[in-house]
Amino acid sequence: QVQLVESGGGLVQAGGSSRLSCTASGSIPSYNLMGWYRQAPGKERELVARASSLSAIDYADSVKGRFTISRDNSKNTVYLQMNSLIPEDTAVYYCNLFWRKEANYWGQGTQVTVSS
């Protein structure tokens, strides 16, 4: 049974920073993708950033230059450092772990609210 446990988030002022963490447990292959998605009210869930265990990284255009994703493969943990936050970053952020179509796991979600 794969589980994802997220931490971080909360209320942040515009221009501030916040850090999210997500640790996966269970039977996980050495090659996988871990990342962050977000869903704002009334909108679809969207990719924020993802990183493979071989360090290939993708970012959404809207967060490039402001957010940084990193991983500690020894701990099956992924981090999202969010800087220069803007109100449009307000959303529930979900951790994701993927290695094949039948192995696509989600965390419970953590709220990030950016006040103007």
C-alpha positions as CSV (number, residue, x, y, z in Angstrom):
1,Q,0.0,0.0,0.0
2,V,1.5,3.3,-1.2
3,Q,0.8,6.3,1.0
4,L,1.8,10.0,0.5
5,V,2.0,12.3,3.5
6,E,2.2,16.0,2.8
7,S,3.2,18.9,5.1
8,G,3.5,22.6,4.8
9,G,1.2,25.2,3.3
10,G,-1.0,27.6,5.1
11,L,-1.6,31.3,4.9
12,V,1.2,33.4,3.3
13,Q,1.3,37.1,2.4
14,A,1.9,38.0,-1.2
15,G,5.6,38.1,-2.0
16,G,6.3,35.6,0.7
17,S,7.6,32.0,0.7
18,S,6.4,28.6,1.7
19,R,7.7,25.1,1.5
20,L,5.8,21.9,0.9
21,S,7.0,18.4,1.6
22,C,5.7,15.0,0.7
23,T,7.0,11.6,1.8
24,A,6.0,8.4,0.1
25,S,5.9,5.0,1.8
26,G,5.3,1.5,0.6
27,S,6.6,-0.5,-2.3
28,I,8.0,2.0,-4.7
29,P,10.3,1.3,-7.7
30,S,13.5,3.1,-8.0
31,Y,12.4,4.9,-11.2
32,N,9.3,7.1,-10.6
33,L,7.9,10.6,-11.0
34,M,7.1,12.7,-7.9
35,G,5.5,16.1,-8.3
36,W,3.0,18.7,-7.2
37,Y,-0.4,19.6,-8.7
38,R,-2.8,22.2,-7.6
39,Q,-6.5,22.9,-7.9
40,A,-8.0,26.3,-7.3
41,P,-11.8,26.7,-6.6
42,G,-13.7,26.3,-9.8
43,K,-10.7,25.2,-11.8
44,E,-9.2,21.9,-13.0
45,R,-6.3,20.3,-11.3
46,E,-3.0,21.4,-13.0
47,L,0.6,20.4,-12.9
48,V,2.8,22.7,-10.9
49,A,6.1,20.8,-11.1
50,R,7.4,17.3,-11.2
51,A,10.7,15.6,-11.0
52,S,11.8,12.1,-12.0
53,S,14.1,10.0,-9.9
54,L,16.7,10.7,-12.6
55,S,16.4,14.4,-12.0
56,A,14.4,15.4,-15.1
57,I,12.2,18.3,-14.1
58,D,9.2,20.1,-15.5
59,Y,7.6,23.3,-14.4
60,A,4.3,25.0,-15.3
61,D,5.1,28.3,-17.1
62,S,3.2,30.2,-14.4
63,V,5.7,29.1,-11.6
64,K,9.0,29.1,-13.5
65,G,11.6,31.2,-11.8
66,R,9.5,31.3,-8.5
67,F,9.1,27.7,-7.5
68,T,11.8,25.0,-7.1
69,I,11.1,21.3,-6.9
70,S,13.7,19.0,-5.4
71,R,13.9,15.4,-4.2
72,D,15.6,13.2,-1.7
73,N,15.4,9.8,-3.3
74,S,16.8,8.0,-0.2
75,K,13.8,9.3,1.7
76,N,11.2,9.1,-1.1
77,T,10.5,12.7,-0.4
78,V,9.8,15.6,-2.7
79,Y,9.8,19.3,-1.8
80,L,8.4,22.4,-3.4
81,Q,10.0,25.7,-2.4
82,M,7.6,28.5,-3.4
83,N,8.9,32.0,-3.5
84,S,7.4,35.3,-4.6
85,L,4.0,34.0,-4.0
86,I,1.0,35.7,-5.6
87,P,-2.7,35.5,-4.9
88,E,-3.2,33.4,-8.0
89,D,-1.1,30.7,-6.4
90,T,-3.9,30.1,-3.9
91,A,-5.1,26.5,-4.3
92,V,-5.1,23.1,-2.7
93,Y,-1.7,21.5,-3.5
94,Y,-1.5,17.7,-4.1
95,C,1.5,15.5,-4.1
96,N,1.6,12.9,-6.8
97,L,3.7,9.7,-7.3
98,F,3.6,7.9,-10.6
99,W,5.4,5.2,-12.3
100,R,2.8,3.6,-14.6
101,K,-0.8,4.0,-15.5
102,E,-1.9,1.7,-12.7
103,A,0.4,3.3,-10.2
104,N,-0.7,6.9,-9.9
105,Y,-1.0,8.0,-6.3
106,W,-2.2,11.2,-4.7
107,G,-1.7,12.9,-1.3
108,Q,-4.6,14.3,0.7
109,G,-3.9,17.8,-0.4
110,T,-2.7,20.9,1.5
111,Q,-4.1,24.3,1.3
112,V,-2.0,27.3,0.3
113,T,-3.6,30.7,0.6
114,V,-1.8,33.8,-0.5
115,S,-3.2,37.0,0.8
116,S,-2.8,40.3,-1.1
